[in-house]
Structure formats: C-alpha cells, structure tokens
Amino acid sequence: MYDCDVCIVGAGSAGIGAAVRAAESGASVILIEKNQRIGGTAVNAWINGWEPSAGGSGLAKTIWQTMLPHHPNPLVPYESTLRGAPPEVRWSLPFPVDLYVWAVEKLFGQHPNLRVLTDTPFVAAQVAGTRVRHIVVVRDGQQHRIAARVFIDSSADGNLCVAAGCQWRLGEDAQSDFNEPHAPQTPQRRLNALDLIYAVQYTGEDVPFDLPDEVEPGLLDKDAHVLECPPGYRTINTCGSMAGIRWIDEDRGALLAEARRRSLSHFDYFRRRDPWYRRCRFMGTAPQIGVRETRRIVCEYTLTEHDVMTGYDRQDHADMVAICDHPLDVHGQGHLHQWLDRPYGVPYRCLIPKGLENLLAAGRCAGFSHIAGSTCRLSRTMMALGEAAGLAANLMVSRNLGALEVPFSELLAKLIIDDRPDFVPLPRL
C-alpha cells in the first residue's frame, strides 16, 4: 500500500503540470505512468513542439527556460509563440524529446515530496460513496494499492474516471446535445484522426530509398506539418493518416504496423514531390501512434463550440483557469478547421467529474465536447489545466474540501499564466 495526499494517473503534459504544482504547494504526491518514460504524447508519439497558442502555462515556460541552454537550435523567443505576437509571425517551439524529459525530471527532482512511478499501469479503482478511496496499479509484476485524499485523472483516456463509475462520451455530439453550429444532426462514432510521426535527416547528397514490398506508393499522398529540430532533422506529421475510431475498434499492434506502412509511403510521396527529401535519410517512426481524442468525461461543465467562438472577454464564467486560441481542428472524416479571432477560457468546472468529490480530470479526457476538444487539446493548454488541478487538489487537501468547494479566487491567485496581461478575469478584456 502506498499512501499520499494527491495521486495522479498519467505523466503526460497535464499530469506533469498537476504533479509539480501540487508538490510545490506542499502536498505529498504520487504520479504514476504506464510507459517507461514520462512525457505522454510529446515524448512517446514525437509531438516534439509546442504550437502557437494563447495562455501557455507558467510551468511550460519554466521547462523551456530549463531546456534553452542545451537546446540545439534555440532561435525562437518563447514569447513569440503566445498571444502577444500576431498570428502571421508566430512560431512553434520544437525541442528534442530527450531534452524535454531531462528538463521535466530535473524539476521533479526539486520536490522530495513527489514520487514518480513509471512502468506502472493503472488497473482499477475502489470507490465508497462519493469518494475514491484507493486505486490499484501493477508494478514489478505485482498489484499495489495507492490511497490518497485527492485523485487526478490525467490518463488522456479517462481510465480512472471510467473505473470510478463516471459517465463519458465518445465520438461526435449531436446538435441537440449542445446546439453547436458545426455538430451533425445525426452523430457518428468518429474521433479526431490518428497519426504516426516519422523523422528524416538531411544528408546533403542523394540517398537511395526503396519502398518495402509490403508498402505500395500512394497510400498517403497529402500535405503534412513539418517541424525542424535541430537543423536538418525533421519530424513529419501527416495530420490525419487514419480514422481515430480505429484506435478503439482494432488491434493496436496491427494498427501500428499499418501506420508505419503509411508513413513510409508518405515519405516516398515527399521524395517524389520535393528534391530536398531525396537527400534525406528515413530515421524511423515514433514508438507510439499519436492519438488526438478518445473518451471525454461528463463533468460539471462541458466546454462547447459556443465557448470557443464567444471568446474569453464575453464568456459568462467566473472560474476560467486557462485560455487558448488554437483553431477548431478536427482531422480526417468530419474535417473541420476554423481560425479564432480571440482566445477563449476553460472553466475549472470542466475538470470536475460529476458525482465524485475528490476526483479531478485534467487532460483531453476533461469536460469538452467533440468540437471544443479539437482546439484545446494541445500540450501547453493541457499542462495549464493540470496546473489548475494540482493547485485545486492542494486546496482540497489542506482545507478538507470537495472539488466544487474550492474557492476560485484563491485558485486563480496561485495560477501562473505566461501572458498574464491577457488573463485577468476582472476586468475582462
């Protein structure tokens, strides 16, 4: 049996934010991660760059500053990726995944009250009344129990919340659910598309490349998002290589093999289209498929397209803990891409699953509609939500409060938002 004040399931962006903020506030924290390394999608799926967005978390800036002296190509000022820079001159912030893991672990090491258990999958939860009492994990081939006063589900898929009996949604929402303009009358089991990132390295001379016999050309002839870090080394995100629902319905091993076939075929397409890539060596694919969407937990408030399009300065919420202005961005079938002209806010209530008083959900499994989740799913927004959850958890522990009893004014006062002038709830923008 392990025992702590705050237990966090999942060490992706949201889990990292929750762990650091809960620990630095004084709570004893256990962070579990099913993979051998922390970092979630950013590390294991090679989403190794922060896209431009308003409201990057204060912790993300600290991580960037920790990486900066060792970064192979630190040319992009952090502030240019935030709201203060016009959209046409914003930049993404690429980083080597190993450097990112090093920087986060260095921050973790500053908190002796934070224990990180990697290679430790979550398997079950024990609930009594309205409280999660303990969870069950597997470590070193044996089951262990972790008891805590507050739990945070940052598993991305909402695994803890589902095991605790929370309601959840999957796929498109009907227009009748939230009256969203882009929602269909008849929803489908569609999820934001999957991608397997691959990497190439420029050599300066032509590199022979032949597709394997099992890979035919033309599987994925399309544009892609290209990120360079360091110079000459690029990661390629095809932005919709496979339908997202396949992650739910199909064998994961077979799906990974199919994704690798498509990545190789796509590289062949880039070589046919652009001479630069004929001088590149194919370096391989990410260890894991990049998943943009799975289950979304039913929380005290559901962020919808109305919030996204209304904007922060007009939303009628007193409890907004993060802001974002990434476009509506659904890849694959049901494609949707629409730029926003102002940032919007995410309320704290989106982190509170209905029915349980000591459980929070931080990450893409939180209270979002299918459409709203397509915009706020990026790493730094997830990290900001994790920070809010970690700070709220500490208030819950120190004051013996339920999630809905957390005083928002005190929570907001503890939040650190990079572009603070854009995040002042009163007066509004």
Secondary structure, DSSP 8 states (H G I E B T S, - for coil): -EEEEEEEE--SHHHHHHHHHHHHTT--EEEE-SSSSS-HHHHHS---EE---TT-BHHHHHHHHHHGGG-S---S-GGGGSTTS-GGG---EE--HHHHHHHHHHHHTT-TTEEEE-S--EEEEEEETTEEEEEEEEETTEEEEEEEEEEEE-SSS-HHHHHTT--EE-S---HHHH--TTS-SS--S----BB--EEEEE-SS-------TT--TTSS-S--EEEESSTTEEEEE-S-SB-TTHHHHS-HHHHHHHHHHHHHHHHHHHHHH-HHHHTEEEEEE-SS-B-----EE-BSS-B-HHHHHH-TTT---S-EEEEE---EEE-STT-EEE--SS-EEEEGGGG-BTT-SSEEE-STTSSB-HHHHHHH-SHHHHHHHHHHHHHHHHHHHHHT--GGGS-HHHHHHH--BTTGGG--SSS--
